[in-house]
């Protein structure tokens, strides 16, 4: 599915597609939100929820690595590397 096709879906359908085809990459917190990053068929999808809630507030999608910056700083490599 292309990014354009994905964006045309209702949010509920987007969440279903992510659940079936997405690969969870990382999680982080920002203010009172919990964010989960997925790789989905050539693009990234970031699911935003209020902390402690299951309800999805919105899904942010992007293709460029620029959106990964907040996640990359969470990566910790072993000291031996």
C-alpha positions in Angstrom: 0.0 0.0 0.0 1.3 3.4 -0.8 1.5 6.3 1.6 -1.2 8.1 -0.4 -3.5 5.1 -0.2 -2.9 4.7 3.5 -3.7 8.4 4.2 -7.0 8.0 2.3 -8.2 5.3 4.8 -10.3 6.1 7.9 -8.1 6.1 11.1 -9.7 2.8 12.2 -8.7 1.1 8.9 -5.2 2.6 9.2 -4.8 1.1 12.7 -6.0 -2.3 11.4 -3.5 -2.1 8.5 -0.7 -1.2 10.9 -1.6 -4.1 13.2 -1.5 -6.6 10.3 1.4 -5.2 8.2 3.4 -3.0 10.5 6.6 -3.8 12.4 6.9 -2.1 15.8 10.3 -0.3 15.9 10.2 1.9 19.0 8.2 3.7 21.7 8.7 7.0 23.4 6.9 9.5 25.5 6.3 13.2 24.8 4.5 15.3 27.3 1.4 13.4 28.3 1.5 11.2 25.1 2.7 7.7 24.4 4.0 7.3 20.8 4.7 4.0 19.0 6.7 3.9 15.8 6.0 1.3 13.1 7.6 0.6 9.7 4.8 -0.1 7.3 5.4 -1.0 3.6 7.8 1.8 2.7 6.8 4.4 5.2 6.6 5.0 8.9 3.5 5.4 11.1 3.6 6.9 14.5 0.6 6.2 16.7 -0.2 8.8 19.3 -2.2 8.0 22.5 -2.8 9.8 25.7 -0.6 8.2 28.4 -2.3 5.1 29.8 -5.1 5.0 27.2 -5.8 2.6 24.4 -7.7 5.0 22.3 -5.7 6.3 19.3 -5.7 10.1 19.1 -4.1 10.2 15.7 -1.7 8.5 13.4 1.2 10.5 11.9 2.8 9.1 8.8 6.0 10.0 7.0 8.6 8.6 4.6 11.8 10.6 5.3 14.3 9.7 8.0 13.9 13.2 9.4 11.0 11.9 11.5 13.2 9.3 13.1 15.4 11.8 15.0 13.5 11.6 18.3 13.7 7.8 18.3 17.4 7.6 17.3 18.5 9.4 20.4 16.8 6.6 22.5 19.1 3.9 20.9 21.8 2.7 23.3 24.6 0.6 21.9 26.6 -1.8 24.1 29.8 -0.3 25.5 31.8 -2.9 23.7 31.0 -1.4 20.3 
